[in-house]
Amino acid sequence: MFIHKLWNSEVLLFILLLGLILLSSSLNLTFIYGISFAFTSIFLFLMLRLFGMRHAIITGLLAFLFIPHHYSYVALHALLVVEIIFVGAFFHNGRRAKMFFVDTLFWLTIGLIGLLLINLSYLTGSALYFQICKTVVNGLFNVLIADMLLAYVPFYKFFKNNKVNRNNVSIHQFITHITFISIIIPFFFSVMTNVWNTKDSLDQDNIFAVKNNVTLLKRDMSNWKKDDLQTSKLADMISHYQSHDFDIIISDSNNLVYASTSTNVPSQTVFELKNNDIIPSNDKDFMVILPKGDNSYPIHKWSKGYYLYIEEFEPLSLKIIVQLPISQYQNKIYSIFLEQLGYSFIFAIFIIIFVQTVSRIFMNNIRQLTMATTHLPQKLVQNEIIEWPQGHVSELRLLSKNLKEMAEKLKQSFRESNEINSKLKEQTEQLIESEFRLNHLAFYDVLTGLPNRRHFQDYVKSLIYTHPSSTIAVIFIDINQFKQVNDTLGHVTGDLLLQLVAEKLRTLNEENRKIFRLGGDEFVIVLRMKDREEVQGTLEQMDQAFSSPFTIQGHLLYVTASVGISMYPEDGEDVDSLVKCADIAMYHSKEKGGTVAHFFNESMRNKYDDRLLIENSLRLVVDKGDFELYYQPKYRFDKITSMEALIRWIDPELGFVSPASFIPIAEEIGLILQIDRWSLIQACKQNKEWQDRGYPKIPVSVNISAKQFQQDSLVSMVKEALTVSGLAPEYIKLEITESVFIKNLDYVASIIKQLKDIGVLISIDDFGKGYSSLYPLLQLPIDEIKIDRQFISDIHQNMKKSRLVQSILSMAKGLQLNVVAEGIETKDERNTLMSMGCDELQGYLFSRPITAEEIESLLLNDHAKMK
């Protein structure tokens, strides 16, 4: 997947352009006499417009490594980079223009000055003017080709997210391109044809003259002897046949020069070609000689070269060598080029004026017709007056007439159907709106807008039916601690949290991955995939989405989820089986801490069945009230001063079921309110019975769920328990957790004050473990706080714990609160707390939770000690 993303079409296009830029930089198209053309700017302009100025400049600078390292090449390539910067800077701020005209402005200003400075160092006269004009025409041709490629080649298909606009070529732009191409390309062909024609003409004339002169020389020397070569006679003779178009050199077979008309090859020197490059010519008798090691621009290198003709003169063992300087050929071609360029420029101006005039007339007619037909149906419906153009082009005039007639017929049809359409439109809109609402209600969740359970079932069934051989993952998501959010912060906050979670999950929606909400805090992702790695990718995206907290009504909520996954067809071949397996895996994830997703396997099924069995049995035992209360005493100076009632469930089939197992299930399925009511009434009855039998009158603590404070029945439930049991209110103590104060403190305060008005005692359980706000201690009539076991363990060895508990005790004493330390297991812990002045002690050191019969024995023993 990574390779696929890396090698996408955009990257491939960039690599292709980069390769063409580097290749064209190192390979210029060079013709006879050093006339060369470069096409690098075509690809640099494409890079500029497609990938931006930065990429174009970097690529242009990289091309320096591939060009010949000579002043002329480096300088011209540097000018090319300046050209790209000039054009790119023009378009940088969003200006709109044709790239051809912007580049023309460059060549008429900076480019012309740059070419003059570069070429003045090694060219003069016609050669200078030729080189400058040829380079300018070459540059304009390149930008025109690049402009046309951008206009007609669909480069936008290589890019995503509409980074490059679609092709939108106007007729005017098309005519402009055709005009310039029809001028520049024939001009290039004309120049090259004249170059070859001029070369052939000069070759024929000079070759004939050279061979004729050599023949005359051989005839004059036919009667010579060896001694004649040592006299001035040979020099006089070649001077007689000398021409301004060529030089004559006479040498022996060892290339020792006897006579020469060339100032570069004096007499009595050795004529050598090893320091030159030899290029074969079309005429087999002639060779093209260019200076070796000269890396300057081709036109300059060729200007130093010459044609060479060598013929043997056997009687005297001589060589007759004729040199024809190439510069004379070049000067002739320069003159022809400049002359034709002038004519072509005048012709181009005439053609451009003519084409623009014709185009303006033609485009004006089309523009008028386009304006008239734009939004034609709407204009006809609104009875607007349409001005139909009467153009100069017969075809357009006829088209305008036909459109006018068609518009009249359409106007009549609109007029006739307008009334019917308005009625149908109103009825149709009502039907569509009703159908949409019904469909949305049937298949989409009202709170989050996600597809609902019915939609999920239909979707999975459809996937299985249409793609039976595919692999499908059903990913169940259950928000951890969601009920605590509802209980403590309220249902409004819970709904907002569900909406935010839905928004996060909605970002995972793709063609093969759909998100659903089944109800409550349960969401599901259905993924059609090729392998399990895609599931892992989805889980990683989900983790990333939930990595940051949710901010709701000033609260920062860090949300985690228990995730279970079932696979089709491994774990089931129908929706119900897949849902059940995913649900089991989700509960397994919740049991393991709810932070790691788990795939379903058969070993989980038994655990799920156990939970289902607990849930079903719990409903029965709640209805029957078959629980039992155990009691754990609290001591002050070895005397029982109060006790805590703790619910226990011993099932005939399940055996002892820990409160840690069934209380969360009871809270989840809504049975905790009934359990609290049963516990409170039973504890009140038992305490009243003990008092009636003569046992010490001490308070009994009963744990109340935070969910009770979301109901309006807590006060009436306490009154009912006291009425049914006949117990005085000061002998019942309600233990609540700090979490009840998180949401709607004012409402909770009113409930507690009502309870205090009745006369019951209020204790805060697990103080310091949860919300830990001191505000309720100041504002509410709290009687007692219980310090959690985690602060008591090893308090005699941990100085920080000791100081913290001492601070709590000091604060509580100042507020006249009773303090209970729970979870005491060692004598050292007991002694330390007693020395601190803790009011009551509770823990396994004194007694585990025991039955009512067993607690009676402790009460009797305690009463006996008092006597």
Buried (B, 14 or more C-beta within 10 A) or exposed (E): EEEEEEEEEBEEBBEEBBEBBBBBBEEBEBEBBBBBBBBBBBBBBBBBBBBEBEBBBEBBEEBBEBBBEBEBBBBBBBBBBBBBBBBBEBBEEEEEEBBBEBBBBBBEEBBBEBBEEBBEEBBEEBBBBBBBBBBBBBBBBBBBBBBBBBBEEEBBEBBEEEEBEEEEEEEBBBBBBEBBBEBBEEBEEBBBEBBEEBBEEBBEEBBEBBBEBBEEBBEBBEEBEEEEBEEEBBBEBBEEBBBEBBBBBBBBEEBBBBBBBBEEBEBEBEBEEEEBBEEEBEEEBBBBBBBEEBEBBBBBBBBBBBBBBBBEBEEBEBBBBBBBBBBBBBBBBBBBBBEBBEEBBEBBEEBBEEBBEEBEEBBEBBBBBEEBBEEBEEBBBEEEEBEBBEBEEEEBBEBBEEBEEEBEEBBEEBEEEEEEEEEEEEEEEEEEEEEEEEEEEEBBBEBBBBBBBEBBBEBBEEBBEEEEEBBBBBBBBBBBBBBBBBBBBBEEBBBBBBBBBBBBBEEBEEEBBBBBBBEBBBBBBBBBBEEEEBBEBBBEBBBEBBEEEBEBEEBEBEBEBBBBBBBBBBBBEEBEBBBBBBBBBBBBBBEEEBEEBBBBEEEBBEEBEEBEEBBEBBBEBBEEEBBEBBBBBBBBEEBBBBBBBBBBBEBEEBEEBEBEBBBEBBBEEEBBBBBBBBBBBBBBBBBBBBBEEEBBEBBBBBBBBBBBBBBEEBBEBBBBBBEEBEBBBEBBBBBBBBBBBBBBBEBBBEBBEBBBEEEBBBBBBBBBBBBEEEEBBEEBEBBBBBBBBEBBBEBBEEEEBBEBBBEBBEBBEEEEBBBBBBBBBBEEBBEBBBEBEBBBBBBEBBBEBBEBEBBBEBBEEBBEEEE
